[in-house]
Amino acid sequence: MISVVIPLYNKVGQVEETLQSVLAQTYNDFEIVIVDDGSTDGSAEKVEALGIGNLRLIRQKNAGVSAARNRGIEEASGEFVALLDADDLWKPEYLATQFELTQKYPECDVFTTDYEMHDNNGKVTHSIIRRINFCGESGVLSNYFEVASCSNPPICSISIMARRSALLAVGGFPLGIRSGEDLLTWARLACRYRIAYCRKPLAIFNVEGYDVSDKPKRVPAEDDVVGRELRRLMSEFRAPGLKAYCSMWHKMRASVYMRLRMRGKAFRETIKAISLAPANYKLYAYLVINMLPSKLQPF
């Protein structure tokens, strides 16, 4: 059996469509575990009113998405846990494809498919995934960090299924991190377990009210737990591309600081990125852009 774990917080207008996409799956040996993380908009009551037989609703005080996912993983009954967010969707063959991956690649503990992004106007954007190390529709992704360093994330929180035992072994999702907690979890899994990947985009990420050109809404955490933990993984594992991936993390932080006009912090993050990937010439462009007058910067 597959346990579908869905964290829920104030998605009363979206959760029914999400659940309908689960119920429409061609593979039907699954349970749904929804963890309501202290919703105040009637989301939990909406779920209860749907009367879905193979659904368990667990309520907890608001503790954040990581705590909700962890609770769902702990409560799951299935050997495999498939994650989904309460405002996103699966295509009907998603779970069937994930199950097929478990049969085709039994040596793997993590299974993921491609995904696509839909905006409010109906525009569909396909993810950009580069440097996959196999031919054909599916295979074992043995160079996860190399792919992740130059692509959209090859794993995201709506396109991954993993053995429950693997998720528990890495400690689930880290608590107290406002951004990057999922990337750190995928990195921990990728260092320890093999990943099966399918190129078919079977998960749908609904992009609502956000554009990449928008000013960042959140300042990066002063205490960079994700960066520190990625460096710790570097010291423990010889995963190809992990150093470049860690560099990418600092580049991402530098980009946010630059767009917020926090030049000193942007400079320090860029230097950290360069120290890990000195041959990446694009990082030096960050230094130049950071020194330009504000009116000449491209954002």
N, C-alpha and C positions, 0 to 999 in steps of 0.2 A: 504493500500500500504506500501511496505517496501522501504526505501531509502538506497541504497548502497553507502556509503561514502568512497572514495578512495583518500588519499593524494598522490600527485605525485611530485617526485623530481628526475630528471635525471635517468629515467628508460626506456629509449627509446627502449632498447633491450628486455624488459620483459613485458611492460604494455599491449601489444596486447594479449599475452597469458593469462594474468590475466583477461582481459575483455572478452575473449572468454569463460573462465570458468564461468563467470557471465551469459553470454548470453546462455550458455548451461543448465541453471537451469531448473528443471522440474516445479518449481513454477515461474510464469511469471508476477505477479502483483508487479512490482518493477520499480523504476527509479534509474539511476546511476548519482551520483554527484561526479565529479572529481575536486579536488582543486589542480591546478598546482602551486606549491610553488616556483616560480621563476626558473624553469628548464632552463638550458643553452644548452642542448644536443638535442633539437628538440622533446622532449617527448610530449609537448602539441600539436605540429603540427602533430605528429603521431596519437594522439587520434582524432583530427579533421578529418584527412584523412580517418579514419575508417567509418565515416558517420553513427554512431549509433543513431537511432531515439530517444530513451528514455534516452539519455545521455546529461547532462549539464556540460560544462567545464567552470570552474571559474578560473581566473588567479589572482594571487597576488604576490607582491614582497616577496622574500624569508624571511620567519619568523619562520621556523621550523615546525616539524611535528605536534606538539600540536596545533599551530595556524591554520594549514591547516585542521586538523580534526575538530577543533571548528568551522571554517568557514563552512565546509561541513554540520555539525550538524545544524547550524543556517539556512542554505539555504535549508535544507531537507524539503520535502513536506509530507512525510509519517509519520504515527503514530510511526513506528518502524525504528530504524537506525541500519543497519548492517555494521560493519567496515571491511575493507579489505585493505591490503597494495598492492602497485602497482607491486610487484614482487612475490606475493604469489597467491595461487589458492584455489578454492572451488571444491569439488566433486559435480556432478549434483544434488544430492538430498539435498544439504546443506540448501538452503532457505526453501524448503518444510518441512524439519525437524524442522527448527526454527519456522515456522508458526504453525506446529503441537504442538510444546511446548506452544505457546501462547494460543492455544485452550484447551490443556490438563491442563495447570496450569495458569488459568487466574488471580490468586492472585499474580503472579510474574511480575516483571518489567524488569528483566534481564534474558537473555536466552543464553546458551552457549553449545557448543558441544566439544567433544574431538578433537584432532588434531594430525598430525604426521609430522615428519621432513624429508625432502629429501635433499640429498647432490648432488654435481655435478656428482658423479659417479653412481647415481641411487640407492644408499643405502637408505633404509627407516628405520627410527628410530621412534618407538612409544613412546608417552609421558608416563611418569610414574605418575599415579594419585593414591594416597593411602587414606584410611580412609573415603571414601565416605559413607555417613550415610543412604543410601537407597539401596534396592535390585532392580534388574530389570534394563532395558535399560535406563530408565530416571526417574527423580524424582526431588524433591526440595532439593537443596544443602544448608542445614541450618547450616553447620559447615565449611563455606568457609575458614576461617583463619586456622582452624586445618588442613584441606586438603592442603592448600597452604604452610604451614610451613614444610611439609614433602614430597612434591611432586614437579614435574614440575608445573608451574603456571596453575591452572584449568581454568583460563580465559586468553586469549591472544588477541592481536589486530586484529586477523583474524578469531576468532571463537566466537565473541560476537555480539549479537543483543540486543538492549535495547530500551525501550520506549524513544522517543525523549525528553519527558518531564522530565524523570529521569536524563538523561545526562545533560540537561540544569540546573536542580535543583542542581546538585553537582558542577556546574561551568565548565563542560567539562573537558578538559585536562589542567593541570597547565602549565603556560608559564615560560620560563627561567630556566627549569630543563633539564639537558643534559642526565640524566639517571634515570629511575625509575618513570617517569611521568605517564606511563601507570599503573604500580603497584599501585600508589597512587590513581588513578582514580578508579580502581577496588575496592580498599579498601573503598573508600568513598561510592561507590554504595553498597558494601556488608554490610556496617553498616546500611544503610537506607532502602534497598529494598531486596525482596526475589529473589532468583536465581533458575531458572530451568536449569537442566543439563542433557545432553544426552551423553552416553558413546561412541557413534559411532564416529570414527575419520573422520570428513567430511571436515576439512580444512587442507591445505598443506602449511607448512612453508618451503620455499626454503632456505636452509643453503648454503651460497655461500662464499667460501674462508675463512672460520673460523673454528678453531678446539678448543675444550675446553682446550687443552694443550698449546695453544698459549699464549704468554705474553700479558696481557691486553693492549689495545691500548689507554686507557683513564684513567687518574687519577680520583678517586672519587672527587666530588665537595667538596671544603673546607666548604662551607655553606651547611650543610646537611638538605635541606628543606624537603625531603621525611621523614627522621627519625623524624624530629620535628613535621611534620604533623601527622605521625602515632601515636606519643605520645599524640597529641591533641585529636585524635580520641579515644584513650584509656581513656582519661578523660571524654569524652562525652558519650561513648557507652560501654555497657557491652557485647560485642560480644565475644563468646567463641573462645579462641585461638588467640585473637588479640595481647596479650602480647608476646606470642611465635613468632608470625609473625613479630613483631617489632624487637625481638631479632634476627630473621633470617636475617632481613635487615642489621643489624650491623655486623652480621657474614659474609654476602656477601661483605660488604665494607672491613672488616678485611682481607678476602681472597685476594682481589685485592691488597691491600697494601702490604701483605706478598709477593705476586708474583712479586711486583715491588721493593721489598727489602726496603720498607719504614717501618722499624720496629716500630718506635715510634707510628706512626699513627695506625698500625696494632694492637699494644698492647692496645691502647685506645679504639678502636672499639670493640675488644674482651671483654674488661672489661664491656663496655656498654651492649654487648650481654649477658654476664653472669649475670649482675644485673637484667635482665629481665627474664632470664631462668636459675637460678642457678642449677637446677637439670639436665641440659643438659651436660652430661659428655664430649661430643665431643668438647665443647667449651674450656675445660681445655687443651685438646690436642693442640688446636691452640696456647695457651700460650707456651707450651713446644716446638712446632715446631718453633715458632717465635724466641726462644732463642737459637736454634741450630746454629752452624756455617753454613754459606751459602752453602758450599759444601755438607753438610749433609741434607739440606732441600729437600723435595721431588718434587721440581719444579724449 
